[in-house]
Amino acid sequence: MATPATPATRRREPGARGRLRVADRVYARIAARAAREALADAWSGRAERGGPPKVSVAAPGSTVTVRVAVDLPFPADLAALARAVRERIVAQVGGLTGTRVAEVVVVVERLVTGGAA
């Protein structure tokens, strides 16, 4: 014979369980790490490297907008590197937080010349 469910053991629908609030700094840290990972291969073997990405986020409602400023190696396919950064940020932020990324703006702050080490 089954025992009746008590309020503590009763399963509620996901929308009725409450809300999750992710701080903007969490989105920023995830995005910064994703940008570094996306550019790791482009920087490997170079004598000089760029600085860390600078990230700002806005999370209005259920989406997040990310602005990331990066240094890129030169010469390189800048459009492909920016696309890789954008795609990695969308995948990481969305995958780790469940939040939809509405927009990623990649700003190239500096081109770093200096060939292979």
N, C-alpha and C positions, 0 to 999 in steps of 0.2 A: 504494500500500500504506500503510495507516494505521500510525502509530507507536504503540507501547503507551504508555499514560498513566503518567507518573511521579508519585510522591507529591505533588510540588509542583503539578502541573497537574490532578490528579484532583479532581473536584467532590464535595464532601461535602454531605450533607443539612444543612439549616439547624440542626437541633437538635444536630448533631455538631460544629458549627464553634466553639462556645464560648458565652459569655454576654455580655450587655451590661448594665453597671451604670450607671444614671443617678443622679447625686448629688441629694439632696433639694433643694439650693439651685438646681439647674437646673429642677426642677419648679416651685419657688417663683417663679423669675424669669419663666418662661413664663406661669404663672398670673397674676402681677401685671400683666404686659403685656396679657394677654387681658382682664383686668378693666378696665384703663385704656381699651382699645380699645372695649369694650362700652359704656362710659359716656361716651365722647367726645362724641357728639351731645347727650346730656342736659346736658352742661356748656357746650356752645358758646353764646356770646352772653350768658353770665352774668358779672356783675361780680366775684363771689366764687366761688372754686372749693374743692373739698374736697382733702384731703391724699392722698398716694399710698396705694394699697391695702397692707394688712399681711397677709402670707400665711404660713401654716405648713402643712407637709405631713407626711404619714406614708406610707411606702411599704412596707407589710408584704407580702412576697412579690411577686406579679406585678401588683398593683394599687396605686393611689395614692389617698389621701384628702386633699382640700384644704380648708383653712379660710381664708376671705378676709374681712377686715374692711374695709369701705368707707364713705366718706362719700357721701351722696346729696343731690342738689338737692331742695329742697322749695318749692313743691308740685310733685309729680310722681307718676306711677304707680309706687310703690315696688315692688310685686310684679312688675311687668313689668321693671323695671330689674334686680332681683335675679335674675329668670329669665334675662335676657339675659347677665348676668355668668356665671351657672352654665353656660349652654349654650356660651358662648364659651370658657370654661376647659376644658370637656370636649372640645370640638372641637380646640382648640390643643394641649393636653397630649397627647391621644390621637394627633392627627395628626403632631406633631413627634417624639414619643418612641416611639409604638407601644404605650404602656402604657395599660391600661384604667383609667379613672377610676371608682372605686367610689362616691365621694360627694363632693359639693361643698357645704360649709356656708357660706352668705353671711350675715355679721353686719353689720348697719347700725350703725356706730359713732356717726355724727353726721348730723343733717339740717342742711343748709346753706340758710338762707333768704337772700334777696337776689335780686331779680328780674333781668331782662335788663339788660345794660349800656347 
